[in-house]
Amino acid sequence: MSDEEFFGTVERVLSLGLNTNSYKFALLRALARWGRGSHQGSLISRQWLAERFLEFYWPLANQFRIRQSTNTTREPVAWKWCREAAIDLGLSSATTIDDYRMKYSAHFASLVGRLASRGGCLDEVLPRFHVLPRGRRPPKSLFQLDQEAVPRLCEGVPRFLRTHAGVLEALSLGAWVRFTEQYSPEAQPRSALTKTLRSVSERA
């Protein structure tokens, strides 16, 4: 498989995907983060993905409270559960994800487990990531799901992710900003959105 084909898939997902919330952008960013690591094989655990989602959504939910859905009554659970965790623990908006992970490790682990489990943040986005309008799909997929709904990267994708991790993260970041800025109040400039989203990328 060529990199051009995989980039074609990414472009179609980002530009044509039916995005009612920001999950597809988060998943692509997680795949890019996987490419930055030293992972072996082609399976990506749901637990690992859920922890990345928690890292991504924590500042969006608790620092700026940036809307993440086209429907105000159906914010994604990754966003909602981050807000609930901060409220339950009485955490200020200045509490970073690293603070939360270190000071409340059991609570953090429990939330990762909820996000990874059925009914968490992955059941919606994993099977729908490649779905385009009218039920179409790109010619090439980045991953397939096994019987346990765990994503397995398709042939050639691990190398693609490792080679182009930086570009993929930038593409997902740009698409995420474009999606969220349309719901942000005027007092929340684009630069603030970009800074918030980028902060979790640069932590790696």
TORZA-422444 format. One line per field, with one value per residue (C-alpha): residue number from 1; x, y, z. Coordinates in Angstrom, 1 decimal, decimal comma. Each point is the difference from the previous one (the first is absolute). Example, Ala and Ser with C-alpha at 12.3 -4.5 7.8 and 13.67 -1.06 7.14 Angstrom:
! residues 2
num = (1	2)
xx = (12,3	1,4)
yy = (-4,5	3,4)
zz = (7,8	-0,7)
This chain:
! residues 204
num = (1	2	3	4	5	6	7	8	9	10	11	12	13	14	15	16	17	18	19	20	21	22	23	24	25	26	27	28	29	30	31	32	33	34	35	36	37	38	39	40	41	42	43	44	45	46	47	48	49	50	51	52	53	54	55	56	57	58	59	60	61	62	63	64	65	66	67	68	69	70	71	72	73	74	75	76	77	78	79	80	81	82	83	84	85	86	87	88	89	90	91	92	93	94	95	96	97	98	99	100	101	102	103	104	105	106	107	108	109	110	111	112	113	114	115	116	117	118	119	120	121	122	123	124	125	126	127	128	129	130	131	132	133	134	135	136	137	138	139	140	141	142	143	144	145	146	147	148	149	150	151	152	153	154	155	156	157	158	159	160	161	162	163	164	165	166	167	168	169	170	171	172	173	174	175	176	177	178	179	180	181	182	183	184	185	186	187	188	189	190	191	192	193	194	195	196	197	198	199	200	201	202	203	204)
xx = (0,0	1,3	0,1	-2,0	-2,9	0,1	0,2	-3,0	-1,9	0,9	-1,0	-3,4	-0,7	0,9	-1,7	-3,0	-0,7	-3,3	1,3	-2,6	2,7	3,8	0,7	1,5	2,5	1,0	0,4	2,2	2,1	0,3	1,1	2,6	1,2	0,3	2,3	2,2	0,5	2,0	-3,0	0,4	-2,6	-3,2	-2,6	-0,8	-1,6	-3,2	1,5	2,9	-2,4	-2,3	2,9	0,9	-3,6	0,0	3,2	-1,5	-3,3	1,0	1,1	-2,8	-2,6	1,5	2,2	-1,9	-3,2	-0,1	-3,0	0,7	-3,3	-2,5	-2,7	0,4	-2,0	2,3	3,6	2,3	0,5	3,7	-0,8	-2,8	1,9	3,0	-2,3	-1,7	3,4	1,2	-3,3	-0,1	3,6	-0,4	2,8	0,7	0,3	3,8	0,3	1,8	-0,4	3,4	-1,1	-3,2	2,0	2,5	-2,2	-3,0	1,5	-2,8	-2,7	2,0	0,3	-3,7	-0,9	2,3	-1,6	-3,5	1,1	1,5	-3,0	-3,1	-2,1	3,1	1,5	1,2	-3,2	-1,2	3,1	1,9	-2,7	-0,9	3,4	0,1	-3,7	-0,7	-3,3	-2,5	1,8	3,1	3,5	3,4	1,8	2,6	-0,7	2,5	-1,2	-2,5	-1,8	0,4	-2,7	0,6	-0,2	3,7	1,6	2,7	2,0	-0,2	3,1	2,3	-1,7	2,5	2,8	-2,3	-0,8	3,7	1,1	-2,6	-1,0	0,7	-1,9	-3,0	-0,1	0,1	-2,9	-2,1	0,7	-1,0	-3,2	-0,9	0,5	-2,2	-2,7	0,1	0,5	-3,5	-1,5	2,3	-1,0	1,7	1,9	1,7	2,3	1,3	3,5	-1,2	-1,6	3,2	2,1	-2,2	-0,1	3,7	1,1	-0,9	1,8	3,3	-0,1	1,3)
yy = (0,0	3,5	2,9	2,0	-2,5	0,3	3,8	-0,2	-1,9	2,6	2,9	-1,6	-0,8	3,6	1,9	-2,3	-1,9	0,5	1,7	0,6	0,3	0,2	-3,7	-0,7	2,8	-1,4	-3,5	1,1	1,9	-3,1	-2,0	2,7	-0,2	-3,8	0,6	2,2	-2,9	-3,2	-2,3	-3,4	-2,0	1,4	-0,3	3,2	-0,7	1,7	0,9	1,9	1,8	1,0	1,5	2,1	1,2	0,9	2,1	1,7	0,9	0,9	3,6	0,5	-0,9	1,6	2,9	1,6	-2,2	0,0	-1,5	-3,3	-0,9	1,3	-0,7	1,8	-2,7	-2,8	0,9	-3,0	-2,1	0,7	3,7	-0,6	-2,5	2,3	2,8	-2,3	-1,2	3,5	1,0	-3,1	0,5	3,8	0,7	3,5	0,9	0,2	-3,7	-1,7	-3,5	-0,8	1,3	-2,1	-3,1	0,4	1,2	-2,1	-3,1	-2,4	2,4	0,6	-3,8	-0,5	2,7	-1,5	-3,3	1,5	1,7	-3,2	-2,2	-0,5	3,1	2,2	2,2	-2,6	-1,9	2,9	1,1	-3,3	-1,6	3,4	1,5	-1,0	0,6	2,8	1,4	-2,5	-2,9	0,2	-0,8	1,0	-2,6	-0,6	-0,3	0,8	-2,7	-2,8	-1,1	-3,5	-1,9	1,9	3,3	0,6	1,8	-1,8	2,2	-1,1	-1,1	3,0	2,3	-0,5	1,3	2,7	1,3	-0,1	1,8	2,7	0,4	3,7	0,8	-2,1	1,7	3,4	-1,0	-1,3	3,1	2,3	-1,9	0,0	3,7	0,7	-2,2	1,5	3,7	0,2	-0,7	2,2	3,4	3,1	0,3	-3,3	0,8	-2,5	0,3	-1,2	-3,1	-0,7	0,4	-2,3	-2,7	0,2	-0,2	-3,6	-0,7	1,6	-2,0	-3,1)
zz = (0,0	-0,8	2,3	-2,5	0,4	3,8	-0,2	-2,3	2,7	2,6	-2,3	-0,7	3,7	1,1	-2,8	-0,8	3,2	1,7	3,2	2,6	2,6	0,1	0,5	-3,4	0,4	3,4	-1,4	-2,8	2,5	2,1	-3,1	-0,6	3,6	-0,4	-3,0	2,3	2,4	-0,1	-0,3	-1,5	-2,0	-1,4	2,8	2,0	3,3	0,9	3,4	-1,7	-2,3	2,9	1,9	-3,1	-0,2	3,7	-0,6	-3,0	1,5	3,5	-0,8	-2,4	2,6	3,1	-1,1	-2,8	-0,1	-3,7	-1,6	-1,8	-1,6	-2,5	2,6	3,3	1,8	-1,3	0,9	-0,5	3,1	0,0	0,5	2,5	2,1	0,2	1,3	2,5	1,3	0,6	1,7	2,1	1,2	0,4	-2,4	-1,3	-3,7	0,6	0,7	-2,8	-1,2	1,5	3,4	-0,2	-1,0	2,8	2,9	-0,7	-1,7	1,0	-1,3	-3,2	-0,6	0,6	-2,5	-2,6	0,6	-0,5	-3,2	-1,3	0,8	-2,0	0,3	0,3	-2,6	-2,5	-1,0	-2,0	-1,8	-0,8	-2,3	-1,5	-0,6	-3,7	-0,7	-2,6	-1,2	-1,5	1,8	-2,2	1,2	-1,2	-2,3	2,7	3,8	2,7	2,3	0,4	3,2	1,4	1,7	3,3	-1,9	0,4	-2,9	-2,1	-2,3	-3,6	-2,0	-0,5	2,5	2,9	-2,2	-1,4	3,5	1,1	-3,1	-0,1	3,7	0,1	-3,2	1,2	3,3	-1,7	-2,3	2,8	2,1	-2,9	-0,7	3,8	0,3	-3,1	1,5	3,5	-0,8	-1,6	3,4	2,1	1,3	-1,3	3,2	-0,8	-3,0	-2,4	1,5	3,4	-1,6	-1,9	3,1	2,1	-2,6	-0,9	3,7	0,2	-3,2	1,2	3,3	-1,9)
